Amino acid sequence: MLGSITPEDSRSDMSSNEQPQGRPATYLSSIEKKYGQPIAYWLRLAEGLKTMKQMEMLAWFKTEHGLGHGHANAIMAYLPARK
């Protein structure tokens, strides 16, 4: 399920008005640089975890993908803003 998402699938997922702006954009761009995947990739993964509680999602990102706590939390915090 989640393993089938590739970076190519998510590169053009976000329209220009969906792109993060301001300070969060800077933080999210650091996630892209550090982990080598576009933000759309991480958001698509997070959307697939909606049935999990927040702490479960954080733990999943940290253990399955090696994200730091702050980076995982930033991705999750951005999800509701996209709706």
N, C-alpha and C positions, 0 to 999 in steps of 0.2 A: 504494500500500500504506500507507505511513505518513502520507501526506498526507490520507488519508480520515478520520483521527481528528479529531473536533471536541471543543471543550470541553463541549458538551452531552452527548456520549457518555460522558464520564468524570466528571462531577460527582458521581454517586452510586455510583461504583465501589467506594469504600472503606467498609466497615462501621465502626461506632464502635470496635470492637476492632482494626481494622487501621490506624486513624489513628495517626500518629507521636506519641510522647509525650516529654515532657521537653525537654532542650536541642535534640536534632535536630528536634523539632517546631517550635521557634522558628526554626531555620535554614530549614526547609522552608517555613514560612509566609512568610519573607522572599522566597523564590523565587516564591511565588504573587503576592505584592505587586509585585515588580519586573517579572516577565514576563507577568503578567495571565492566567495559566492555573492551574487547580487542580493539585495534586500528582498526582492520579490521571491527568491528561492526560500529564504528563511520564513517569510510571511506565509508562503504556501504550506510549508511544514507546520507552522503554528496553527494555521486554520484546520489542519487535519487532526489537531489535538484538542479541539474544543470540548470534548467530553471529559477531559482531565481537569483536575483542580489546578490552581495557579502553581502551587508548590510542586505538584507532580510534573507540570510542564517545565518548570525551571530545572528540576532534576533531570528530566529527559534531555533537554538541550545540553546540559552540562556533561552528562555521562555519555550520551550517544554521539555528540558532535564536538565536545570539548570547549563549548562556549563558557566564558566567564559568567558569573552571576549577573553582573550589571548588563552585559551584552544580551543575555537571554531575557532579562527583565525588560530591556528596551524594545526588543522585538515584540514581546507580548503586550507591552503598553501601547505600541503603535497599532495593533490590530483593531481595537474599538474605534480608533480615529479614522480608519479607512471606510467604515460603514456609512 
